[in-house]
Amino acid sequence: MPPLSVLTSWRSPLIPVLLSTLTLTVQANTDPKQDEKEDTEQIERLNVVGTYTRAAMNSATGLSMSLKETPQSVTLITEEMISDKGLVTMESVLNHTPGVTMVGDASENSQIFVRGYALDSGVQIDGLITTSSSHVYSGSIDQGLDPVIAERVEVLKGAAGILSGLGEPSATVNFIRKRPTDDTRATASISYGSWNTYRLEADVSGWLTDSGNVKGRFVSAVKKGDSFIDRYQRDTTVLYGVVETSLGTDTSLSLFADYQKSQTDGVYNWNSNPAFYTDGTAVEFGRSYSSSHSQDWTHWDVTQKSLMAEFKHRFDNDWSLVSAYRIANATIDALAFYPGDNIVKSTGEFVGPWGDTYAAQHDRESDTNSFNLYATGNFDLLGREHSAVIGFNYGDNEFDNINTNSTPQRRYNVADQGNYPKPNLPNSPTNGQKNEQSQSGVYGTVRINVLDSLKLMVGGRVSNWSYEKHDLVGNSTDATMEKTGIFIPYYGLVYDVTELISVYASRTEIFKPGTYFGEDGQLLEPAEGTNVEGGIKVALFDDTLNMSAAIYETNKDNEPEYAGKGQLPSGDSIYESVDGITTKGYELEIAGRLTDLWDISGGYTHNDAEDEDGLRRQTYLPEDIFKLTTKYNFEDILPGITAGASWRWQSSTFYQGTIYGVDGAPNVAYRQTQSAYSLVDLMFGYQITPSISMQVNINNIFDKNYNRSLWGYADFGEPRNATLSLRWTL
């Protein structure tokens, strides 16, 4: 590991010494200026104004800018929208994000795609790198984040290699957690819904000392219940706390801690209900049917916890210093069942080309260290004021994956109806891997005020990246790769047509090393390419309503793609590199307040992805997606009444695959289709008293039956369901 790892390792005693030194150094300079304090309060005010939007973010370049000033497409899912929609999983949050689509192949995590590319760089926490060294197996960690602790979720479309390091052109998702408030607040809620599901939430915030120098916030949630899927049940527990201490007028130190656990029974992993018999004809299943995979004895338990320290100081010269360090640990305890991908029509037996029927115990552990240090502020040059950010960040992840497989079992039969006995597992593991990935980089961006109406952004990042994979059973190193001195440039241009309207253009390069393996068992070469975007943005009503239109084009080589050739002996799926991938599209978005009583958030996305021969790629992803959420307060007509609705629509999709013959049967080609469909949700709220409110959410009100997975499986979306909530607010 690089020498810096000595400083960034959470086990190192140098970390508390370094933090203490920084604290003593900056505390000596705490002579505040009143105008700078007012500027800070103005920024904070703008960042909370409105309900379905925020006026400032910094996920693109590190500079705090309004959405209109950011030369990329941005979507914000705010705390208010999360509450109005009753979103209780990260997957549901992303499902309401314009341009994001998902393909399910496991009950505990979906494959997420944005602009035709997989979102495999992880979900950032408060801007800190969290990229897993084994993203294929870590999806349930990212999607296990509970939005009850989120102040907002920022989704920056396109490449963002300056801050995230790995410049994947899909998107960067930044999970911004709740902070302590200056006023005392307390809320508690209880909800009960379909499938005997209930959830309790509590959120308390305010000052902890009479002197007013320490404030804190505590959030908790508990959920229990069944689901529409036979034998499937998922319970969650969330505990989160943050304490912020003022070390002076311009200096603060914050400490964060969280604990999240999900316990799930009746899971399926990597494939769900077979959609075809071995002769290529379709299998007809009801939505609640859970085939062989979801046995009573299968489970998928995820426990994750983290600690973070954040230090902030504002200097007299209008510059700020921010440093944060986070350690996180997650464990996945899973017992899964693998009977086969297709059914023999004459016998009802499940069969598959990659192996016999078996059960497997998966023991996985992820340890992540993240560090970020940056300075940002303004400077004068040639009679104009400009802004800049310069910083360093680091992230490493160690992911252990130990699998213990049973011996081949008798074939599962449709007649078993989930009553398949639990196989015995051996005492020693079948295979196991330790994956280690680290990246570090120096980054910077300068925002040049060329004219009052013209801003030029020039930035870049110099990164180092390394990856190692070790065989824990054979005690050997299977794969290594290291890249140093990787330069990722960034260019942005924003022109203010009027005070309300701006046009922009941006360009950045893509360098995305991955942890995908080819048929030869070797790591694939890093993907490279360019990402170009242009558009127009409109900010109305003091930035409380933001609208945008964008066009983009991404060109990429060495794009990893699942090869459909099964797995390596190590258990890794086989991928192949594809060159000449071109993705083009456009997006329209709106978010904020149309009036003081009417909130709205949504957008339309069209995306075309082609290979070097001009053929459409990833046909299982929709080319067109429309998502819209709105809420209206009827206080002028019906005091206390609010109502809202969501409409999500996507165009038709299809998938062409092959059923590989078993028992001497021939291979059969198939084409699986999903017609365009819409999902409509409704929300009704009533303010019973000034402190007590009631809310009803009805999802999929027209009970649309749809398949969310087109990889040869029948993975059905939720049928119509409802939840009733009562909320108390101090």
MIMAR-381402 format. One line per 8 residues: number of its first residue (from 1); their letters; for each residue x, y, z of C-alpha. Coordinates in steps of 0.05 Angstrom, whole numbers, plus 5000, padded with zeros to 4 digits. Layout:
<rs>
NUM> a> X,Y,Z ~ ... .
</rs>
This chain:
<rs>
1> mpplsvlt> 5000,5000,5000 ~ 5024,5072,4989 ~ 5059,5109,5045 ~ 4996,5152,5055 ~ 4960,5090,5081 ~ 4999,5097,5145 ~ 4962,5163,5157 ~ 4894,5141,5131 .
9> swrsplip> 4890,5073,5164 ~ 4839,5078,5220 ~ 4884,5033,5261 ~ 4940,5084,5259 ~ 4952,5125,5323 ~ 4973,5184,5278 ~ 4900,5201,5262 ~ 4879,5230,5330 .
17> vllstltl> 4947,5266,5335 ~ 4936,5297,5266 ~ 4865,5319,5283 ~ 4888,5349,5349 ~ 4944,5387,5314 ~ 4896,5415,5262 ~ 4848,5436,5317 ~ 4902,5473,5357 .
25> tvqantdp> 4929,5506,5294 ~ 4865,5536,5268 ~ 4836,5552,5336 ~ 4890,5604,5345 ~ 4858,5644,5288 ~ 4785,5656,5306 ~ 4776,5730,5297 ~ 4711,5730,5256 .
33> kqdekedt> 4687,5783,5208 ~ 4613,5799,5212 ~ 4604,5802,5136 ~ 4634,5733,5127 ~ 4588,5705,5180 ~ 4529,5735,5143 ~ 4554,5704,5078 ~ 4556,5635,5112 .
41> eqierlnv> 4486,5644,5139 ~ 4462,5664,5069 ~ 4492,5601,5038 ~ 4460,5558,5092 ~ 4393,5591,5080 ~ 4396,5578,5006 ~ 4414,5506,5018 ~ 4349,5491,5055 .
49> vgtytraa> 4300,5535,5017 ~ 4244,5499,4980 ~ 4218,5429,4991 ~ 4236,5388,4930 ~ 4300,5424,4912 ~ 4362,5455,4943 ~ 4398,5516,4917 ~ 4470,5495,4928 .
57> mnsatgls> 4512,5431,4919 ~ 4585,5413,4909 ~ 4586,5342,4883 ~ 4611,5362,4814 ~ 4675,5401,4826 ~ 4681,5413,4901 ~ 4659,5485,4893 ~ 4593,5504,4927 .
65> mslketpq> 4550,5528,4869 ~ 4476,5535,4854 ~ 4445,5484,4808 ~ 4442,5538,4754 ~ 4518,5549,4760 ~ 4535,5474,4756 ~ 4555,5452,4685 ~ 4524,5383,4691 .
73> svtlitee> 4455,5353,4701 ~ 4438,5345,4775 ~ 4379,5313,4811 ~ 4365,5323,4885 ~ 4319,5277,4924 ~ 4305,5317,4987 ~ 4284,5297,5057 ~ 4215,5327,5044 .
81> misdkglv> 4203,5284,4982 ~ 4229,5222,5018 ~ 4178,5234,5073 ~ 4120,5251,5026 ~ 4132,5188,4985 ~ 4145,5143,5045 ~ 4211,5119,5015 ~ 4245,5072,5064 .
89> tmesvlnh> 4301,5041,5020 ~ 4357,5069,4978 ~ 4330,5030,4919 ~ 4263,5065,4925 ~ 4298,5133,4927 ~ 4336,5118,4863 ~ 4272,5090,4831 ~ 4244,5161,4837 .
97> tpgvtmvg> 4305,5193,4807 ~ 4298,5215,4734 ~ 4343,5177,4686 ~ 4357,5120,4734 ~ 4334,5049,4717 ~ 4343,4983,4752 ~ 4345,4910,4733 ~ 4332,4861,4789 .
105> dasensqi> 4366,4794,4794 ~ 4370,4787,4869 ~ 4321,4802,4924 ~ 4370,4845,4964 ~ 4400,4889,4910 ~ 4386,4910,4839 ~ 4434,4929,4783 ~ 4429,5005,4775 .
113> fvrgyald> 4440,5039,4708 ~ 4445,5113,4690 ~ 4454,5137,4618 ~ 4464,5065,4596 ~ 4522,5051,4644 ~ 4523,5012,4709 ~ 4529,5052,4773 ~ 4586,5010,4803 .
121> sgvqidgl> 4628,5063,4839 ~ 4587,5058,4903 ~ 4545,5110,4939 ~ 4587,5166,4970 ~ 4573,5184,5042 ~ 4578,5259,5054 ~ 4623,5264,4993 ~ 4672,5211,5016 .
129> ittssshv> 4695,5155,4969 ~ 4664,5087,4986 ~ 4679,5047,4922 ~ 4680,4973,4938 ~ 4735,4927,4913 ~ 4680,4876,4897 ~ 4621,4917,4872 ~ 4583,4856,4846 .
137> ysgsidqg> 4575,4830,4917 ~ 4569,4896,4953 ~ 4504,4922,4923 ~ 4463,4903,4984 ~ 4509,4948,5026 ~ 4496,5011,4984 ~ 4423,4996,4975 ~ 4417,4978,5049 .
145> ldpviaer> 4426,5051,5068 ~ 4363,5076,5100 ~ 4340,5145,5075 ~ 4312,5163,5144 ~ 4382,5191,5160 ~ 4388,5229,5094 ~ 4380,5304,5089 ~ 4383,5295,5013 .
153> vevlkgaa> 4411,5249,4960 ~ 4450,5284,4904 ~ 4454,5249,4837 ~ 4504,5281,4790 ~ 4494,5253,4720 ~ 4554,5237,4676 ~ 4627,5230,4695 ~ 4653,5263,4758 .
161> gilsglge> 4724,5239,4764 ~ 4750,5300,4800 ~ 4721,5281,4867 ~ 4702,5208,4859 ~ 4767,5187,4827 ~ 4739,5133,4782 ~ 4707,5171,4725 ~ 4648,5126,4709 .
169> psatvnfi> 4601,5164,4660 ~ 4536,5139,4693 ~ 4528,5182,4755 ~ 4556,5198,4823 ~ 4507,5187,4880 ~ 4523,5227,4943 ~ 4484,5209,5006 ~ 4483,5272,5049 .
177> rkrptddt> 4466,5256,5121 ~ 4425,5298,5169 ~ 4460,5350,5212 ~ 4442,5382,5279 ~ 4396,5442,5275 ~ 4400,5508,5311 ~ 4330,5501,5338 ~ 4301,5444,5379 .
185> ratasisy> 4263,5395,5336 ~ 4231,5327,5350 ~ 4189,5282,5307 ~ 4162,5212,5316 ~ 4121,5170,5269 ~ 4088,5103,5264 ~ 4063,5071,5200 ~ 4026,5007,5183 .
193> gswntyrl> 4016,4979,5114 ~ 4003,4921,5068 ~ 4031,4852,5084 ~ 4029,4867,5159 ~ 4086,4916,5154 ~ 4099,4969,5207 ~ 4154,5021,5218 ~ 4173,5067,5275 .
201> eadvsgwl> 4216,5129,5266 ~ 4244,5182,5313 ~ 4286,5244,5298 ~ 4309,5292,5353 ~ 4355,5352,5343 ~ 4379,5414,5381 ~ 4429,5444,5429 ~ 4459,5398,5481 .
209> tdsgnvkg> 4491,5451,5527 ~ 4465,5515,5558 ~ 4526,5553,5531 ~ 4504,5537,5460 ~ 4570,5508,5436 ~ 4548,5435,5427 ~ 4488,5410,5388 ~ 4468,5341,5365 .
217> rfvsavkk> 4418,5299,5328 ~ 4393,5228,5338 ~ 4353,5188,5288 ~ 4326,5117,5294 ~ 4280,5071,5256 ~ 4253,5000,5263 ~ 4215,4963,5209 ~ 4183,4893,5210 .
225> gdsfidry> 4137,4858,5162 ~ 4124,4809,5106 ~ 4118,4823,5032 ~ 4078,4802,4971 ~ 4131,4749,4956 ~ 4118,4680,4986 ~ 4162,4666,5047 ~ 4199,4733,5040 .
233> qrdttvly> 4207,4778,5101 ~ 4254,4836,5115 ~ 4265,4872,5182 ~ 4310,4932,5191 ~ 4340,4972,5249 ~ 4373,5040,5243 ~ 4410,5081,5295 ~ 4445,5146,5277 .
241> gvvetslg> 4476,5203,5317 ~ 4517,5265,5305 ~ 4547,5315,5353 ~ 4575,5382,5331 ~ 4621,5422,5376 ~ 4638,5495,5365 ~ 4713,5507,5377 ~ 4706,5581,5362 .
249> tdtslslf> 4664,5627,5321 ~ 4691,5599,5256 ~ 4712,5528,5276 ~ 4673,5465,5288 ~ 4686,5391,5299 ~ 4631,5340,5284 ~ 4628,5266,5303 ~ 4582,5218,5267 .
257> adyqksqt> 4562,5146,5283 ~ 4511,5100,5251 ~ 4488,5029,5256 ~ 4442,4996,5205 ~ 4420,4923,5203 ~ 4373,4885,5158 ~ 4350,4813,5171 ~ 4318,4781,5111 .
265> dgvynwns> 4288,4711,5104 ~ 4266,4675,5041 ~ 4316,4709,4995 ~ 4339,4693,4924 ~ 4407,4710,4897 ~ 4428,4728,4826 ~ 4368,4696,4793 ~ 4294,4695,4810 .
273> npafytdg> 4236,4656,4781 ~ 4253,4623,4715 ~ 4215,4655,4658 ~ 4223,4598,4608 ~ 4220,4523,4602 ~ 4279,4489,4569 ~ 4240,4485,4503 ~ 4235,4561,4501 .
281> tavefgrs> 4162,4569,4520 ~ 4143,4617,4574 ~ 4129,4597,4646 ~ 4067,4629,4677 ~ 4076,4649,4750 ~ 4035,4693,4795 ~ 4068,4755,4824 ~ 4072,4726,4894 .
289> yssshsqd> 4103,4661,4871 ~ 4173,4651,4896 ~ 4203,4590,4864 ~ 4259,4546,4888 ~ 4306,4601,4910 ~ 4264,4630,4966 ~ 4264,4575,5018 ~ 4245,4586,5091 .
297> wthwdvtq> 4316,4571,5111 ~ 4350,4621,5064 ~ 4370,4688,5093 ~ 4410,4751,5077 ~ 4431,4791,5138 ~ 4470,4855,5129 ~ 4501,4894,5186 ~ 4538,4959,5174 .
305> kslmaefk> 4566,5011,5220 ~ 4611,5072,5212 ~ 4646,5128,5250 ~ 4665,5195,5220 ~ 4700,5258,5244 ~ 4693,5323,5206 ~ 4732,5387,5219 ~ 4714,5455,5189 .
313> hrfdndws> 4746,5523,5195 ~ 4734,5590,5161 ~ 4794,5636,5156 ~ 4794,5712,5155 ~ 4813,5714,5082 ~ 4747,5683,5059 ~ 4776,5613,5052 ~ 4752,5550,5087 .
321> lvsayria> 4786,5485,5106 ~ 4747,5420,5111 ~ 4774,5353,5132 ~ 4736,5288,5142 ~ 4755,5217,5159 ~ 4708,5157,5160 ~ 4715,5084,5176 ~ 4661,5034,5158 .
329> natidala> 4650,4960,5167 ~ 4596,4917,5137 ~ 4582,4843,5141 ~ 4537,4800,5098 ~ 4514,4733,5125 ~ 4476,4698,5070 ~ 4450,4628,5059 ~ 4425,4620,4988 .
337> fypgdniv> 4398,4565,4944 ~ 4415,4553,4870 ~ 4370,4503,4835 ~ 4373,4526,4763 ~ 4351,4577,4712 ~ 4299,4539,4672 ~ 4246,4485,4681 ~ 4238,4419,4644 .
345> kstgefvg> 4165,4422,4623 ~ 4152,4347,4625 ~ 4181,4336,4695 ~ 4176,4403,4730 ~ 4250,4399,4748 ~ 4295,4460,4752 ~ 4359,4455,4713 ~ 4417,4501,4695 .
353> pwgdtyaa> 4479,4498,4651 ~ 4529,4523,4703 ~ 4523,4470,4756 ~ 4479,4423,4797 ~ 4428,4442,4850 ~ 4464,4465,4913 ~ 4461,4512,4973 ~ 4515,4560,4993 .
361> qhdresdt> 4534,4599,5055 ~ 4564,4667,5037 ~ 4605,4703,5091 ~ 4626,4771,5067 ~ 4659,4829,5103 ~ 4675,4899,5077 ~ 4723,4948,5111 ~ 4727,5018,5082 .
369> nsfnlyat> 4771,5078,5100 ~ 4756,5146,5069 ~ 4793,5212,5078 ~ 4782,5280,5047 ~ 4819,5346,5059 ~ 4805,5408,5018 ~ 4809,5483,5020 ~ 4762,5528,4981 .
377> gnfdllgr> 4752,5603,4975 ~ 4756,5665,4932 ~ 4815,5704,4904 ~ 4824,5769,4864 ~ 4858,5770,4796 ~ 4857,5824,4742 ~ 4804,5863,4778 ~ 4756,5805,4785 .
385> ehsavigf> 4739,5756,4840 ~ 4747,5682,4824 ~ 4739,5618,4865 ~ 4779,5555,4873 ~ 4783,5489,4909 ~ 4843,5445,4920 ~ 4845,5381,4958 ~ 4866,5309,4969 .
393> nygdnefd> 4823,5248,4981 ~ 4835,5175,4992 ~ 4794,5112,4996 ~ 4810,5039,5007 ~ 4766,4978,5013 ~ 4780,4907,5034 ~ 4725,4858,5016 ~ 4728,4786,5038 .
401> nintnstp> 4682,4736,5005 ~ 4682,4664,5032 ~ 4634,4613,5002 ~ 4617,4545,5029 ~ 4578,4503,4979 ~ 4538,4440,4993 ~ 4548,4377,4952 ~ 4502,4370,4891 .
409> qrrynvad> 4430,4358,4913 ~ 4371,4327,4880 ~ 4337,4372,4830 ~ 4285,4419,4856 ~ 4215,4408,4828 ~ 4157,4456,4820 ~ 4116,4409,4863 ~ 4163,4423,4922 .
417> qgnypkpn> 4130,4491,4931 ~ 4186,4516,4976 ~ 4187,4454,5019 ~ 4258,4434,5000 ~ 4301,4408,5058 ~ 4361,4449,5079 ~ 4424,4415,5053 ~ 4482,4401,5099 .
425> lpnsptng> 4543,4445,5089 ~ 4615,4423,5097 ~ 4658,4450,5154 ~ 4711,4481,5107 ~ 4699,4535,5054 ~ 4694,4517,4980 ~ 4728,4581,4957 ~ 4745,4649,4984 .
433> qkneqsqs> 4774,4714,4960 ~ 4803,4776,4992 ~ 4795,4837,4946 ~ 4835,4900,4962 ~ 4827,4965,4925 ~ 4855,5034,4941 ~ 4856,5100,4906 ~ 4883,5169,4923 .
441> gvygtvri> 4887,5234,4886 ~ 4902,5308,4887 ~ 4846,5349,4855 ~ 4831,5422,4841 ~ 4783,5467,4804 ~ 4787,5541,4788 ~ 4724,5579,4771 ~ 4746,5640,4730 .
449> nvldslkl> 4700,5699,4727 ~ 4716,5718,4655 ~ 4657,5766,4651 ~ 4601,5781,4699 ~ 4559,5733,4657 ~ 4613,5683,4636 ~ 4646,5632,4682 ~ 4700,5584,4660 .
457> mvggrvsn> 4717,5523,4702 ~ 4782,5486,4693 ~ 4801,5429,4737 ~ 4830,5360,4742 ~ 4854,5303,4784 ~ 4918,5263,4788 ~ 4902,5194,4815 ~ 4936,5130,4837 .
465> wsyekhdl> 4898,5064,4838 ~ 4915,4993,4858 ~ 4878,4927,4864 ~ 4896,4859,4890 ~ 4857,4794,4894 ~ 4879,4738,4940 ~ 4855,4666,4942 ~ 4840,4654,5015 .
473> vgnstdat> 4832,4579,5007 ~ 4892,4567,4962 ~ 4933,4621,4998 ~ 4956,4654,4933 ~ 4951,4721,4897 ~ 4906,4713,4836 ~ 4908,4782,4806 ~ 4941,4850,4815 .
481> mektgifi> 4938,4915,4777 ~ 4966,4984,4792 ~ 4959,5050,4756 ~ 4995,5114,4778 ~ 4995,5186,4754 ~ 4927,5182,4721 ~ 4905,5252,4699 ~ 4831,5265,4691 .
489> pyyglvyd> 4817,5336,4664 ~ 4752,5374,4672 ~ 4727,5435,4632 ~ 4663,5473,4643 ~ 4633,5537,4615 ~ 4571,5572,4641 ~ 4541,5634,4609 ~ 4485,5673,4643 .
497> vtelisvy> 4437,5694,4588 ~ 4396,5731,4640 ~ 4394,5731,4716 ~ 4347,5671,4711 ~ 4374,5632,4652 ~ 4443,5602,4638 ~ 4472,5557,4584 ~ 4530,5510,4597 .
505> asrteifk> 4578,5460,4567 ~ 4626,5411,4601 ~ 4676,5359,4581 ~ 4715,5308,4621 ~ 4754,5245,4607 ~ 4739,5176,4634 ~ 4787,5128,4666 ~ 4752,5071,4701 .
513> pgtyfged> 4793,5012,4725 ~ 4748,4956,4747 ~ 4748,4890,4782 ~ 4720,4849,4724 ~ 4751,4784,4701 ~ 4755,4757,4630 ~ 4749,4684,4608 ~ 4823,4675,4620 .
521> gqllepae> 4815,4693,4693 ~ 4854,4759,4685 ~ 4830,4829,4702 ~ 4803,4868,4643 ~ 4839,4932,4624 ~ 4811,4998,4650 ~ 4756,5031,4610 ~ 4773,5098,4578 .
529> gtnveggi> 4734,5151,4541 ~ 4704,5221,4541 ~ 4640,5252,4567 ~ 4611,5316,4536 ~ 4548,5352,4558 ~ 4513,5417,4543 ~ 4448,5448,4564 ~ 4406,5504,4591 .
537> kvalfddt> 4383,5518,4663 ~ 4330,5563,4692 ~ 4324,5583,4765 ~ 4260,5619,4786 ~ 4231,5647,4850 ~ 4297,5658,4887 ~ 4323,5590,4865 ~ 4264,5552,4894 .
545> lnmsaaiy> 4245,5525,4825 ~ 4299,5496,4780 ~ 4290,5472,4709 ~ 4341,5443,4661 ~ 4350,5412,4592 ~ 4413,5374,4574 ~ 4443,5336,4516 ~ 4502,5289,4525 .
553> etnkdnep> 4548,5241,4489 ~ 4595,5190,4519 ~ 4647,5150,4480 ~ 4680,5092,4515 ~ 4728,5034,4501 ~ 4742,4972,4543 ~ 4671,4974,4571 ~ 4662,4911,4614 .
561> eyagkgql> 4600,4871,4595 ~ 4574,4806,4623 ~ 4594,4752,4573 ~ 4540,4701,4589 ~ 4593,4647,4599 ~ 4580,4631,4672 ~ 4632,4636,4726 ~ 4705,4624,4738 .
569> psgdsiye> 4727,4570,4788 ~ 4736,4628,4837 ~ 4662,4644,4833 ~ 4673,4709,4794 ~ 4627,4721,4735 ~ 4660,4723,4666 ~ 4660,4790,4630 ~ 4687,4815,4564 .
577> svdgittk> 4713,4883,4541 ~ 4673,4920,4488 ~ 4702,4977,4447 ~ 4669,5034,4410 ~ 4610,5044,4457 ~ 4573,5108,4443 ~ 4517,5135,4486 ~ 4476,5195,4466 .
585> gyeleiag> 4415,5225,4498 ~ 4378,5284,4527 ~ 4344,5300,4593 ~ 4291,5349,4617 ~ 4282,5361,4691 ~ 4243,5405,4739 ~ 4245,5409,4815 ~ 4221,5457,4867 .
593> rltdlwdi> 4160,5501,4881 ~ 4112,5523,4827 ~ 4075,5564,4880 ~ 4078,5570,4955 ~ 4031,5511,4958 ~ 4053,5468,4899 ~ 4116,5425,4898 ~ 4142,5385,4839 .
601> sggythnd> 4201,5341,4820 ~ 4213,5299,4758 ~ 4241,5292,4689 ~ 4244,5256,4622 ~ 4306,5220,4595 ~ 4320,5191,4527 ~ 4382,5149,4519 ~ 4412,5113,4459 .
609> aededglr> 4470,5065,4469 ~ 4505,5033,4409 ~ 4566,4990,4397 ~ 4619,5003,4344 ~ 4575,4968,4292 ~ 4516,5015,4307 ~ 4476,4960,4341 ~ 4434,4977,4402 .
617> rqtylped> 4465,4955,4468 ~ 4431,4934,4533 ~ 4363,4926,4502 ~ 4337,4906,4571 ~ 4343,4980,4591 ~ 4289,5028,4569 ~ 4308,5082,4520 ~ 4256,5130,4549 .
625> ifklttky> 4241,5143,4622 ~ 4192,5193,4652 ~ 4185,5205,4727 ~ 4144,5259,4762 ~ 4125,5271,4834 ~ 4081,5329,4857 ~ 4045,5352,4919 ~ 3993,5407,4931 .
633> nfedilpg> 3972,5439,4997 ~ 3898,5456,4996 ~ 3901,5503,5057 ~ 3864,5559,5020 ~ 3806,5512,5004 ~ 3810,5454,5053 ~ 3854,5473,5112 ~ 3900,5417,5133 .
641> itagaswr> 3893,5376,5070 ~ 3950,5358,5023 ~ 3950,5311,4964 ~ 4004,5285,4918 ~ 4018,5236,4862 ~ 4075,5203,4826 ~ 4076,5178,4754 ~ 4133,5133,4730 .
649> wqsstfyq> 4134,5109,4658 ~ 4186,5072,4617 ~ 4188,5049,4545 ~ 4188,4977,4522 ~ 4249,4932,4531 ~ 4272,4864,4508 ~ 4327,4814,4520 ~ 4354,4761,4474 .
657> gtiygvdg> 4388,4701,4505 ~ 4401,4627,4500 ~ 4375,4569,4540 ~ 4434,4522,4542 ~ 4411,4450,4533 ~ 4419,4401,4590 ~ 4409,4326,4590 ~ 4424,4324,4516 .
665> apnvayrq> 4372,4376,4497 ~ 4390,4427,4443 ~ 4405,4500,4458 ~ 4345,4545,4448 ~ 4347,4620,4432 ~ 4293,4664,4463 ~ 4270,4736,4463 ~ 4239,4763,4527 .
673> tqsayslv> 4198,4827,4522 ~ 4168,4877,4570 ~ 4119,4927,4540 ~ 4119,5000,4562 ~ 4085,5010,4629 ~ 4065,5064,4679 ~ 4063,5063,4754 ~ 4019,5113,4791 .
681> dlmfgyqi> 4023,5128,4866 ~ 3978,5173,4907 ~ 3988,5209,4974 ~ 3937,5242,5020 ~ 3955,5281,5083 ~ 3915,5314,5138 ~ 3941,5360,5193 ~ 3898,5336,5252 .
689> tpsismqv> 3927,5385,5302 ~ 3987,5433,5298 ~ 4032,5376,5321 ~ 3997,5313,5296 ~ 3988,5294,5222 ~ 3964,5234,5184 ~ 3986,5209,5116 ~ 3963,5154,5068 .
697> ninnifdk> 4007,5129,5012 ~ 3978,5083,4958 ~ 4030,5055,4910 ~ 4016,5024,4841 ~ 3944,5044,4849 ~ 3924,5012,4782 ~ 3957,4947,4804 ~ 4002,4943,4743 .
705> nynrslwg> 4035,4874,4733 ~ 4105,4882,4705 ~ 4171,4845,4703 ~ 4230,4884,4730 ~ 4283,4835,4705 ~ 4294,4815,4633 ~ 4353,4768,4640 ~ 4311,4706,4629 .
713> yadfgepr> 4276,4712,4696 ~ 4207,4731,4721 ~ 4221,4783,4776 ~ 4155,4819,4788 ~ 4147,4888,4817 ~ 4103,4904,4877 ~ 4028,4901,4866 ~ 3982,4954,4894 .
721> natlslrw> 3997,4969,4967 ~ 3981,5021,5019 ~ 4011,5051,5082 ~ 3979,5093,5136 ~ 4025,5139,5178 ~ 4016,5181,5239 ~ 4068,5234,5255 ~ 4080,5277,5316 .
729> tl> 4122,5340,5311 ~ 4147,5383,5368 .
</rs>
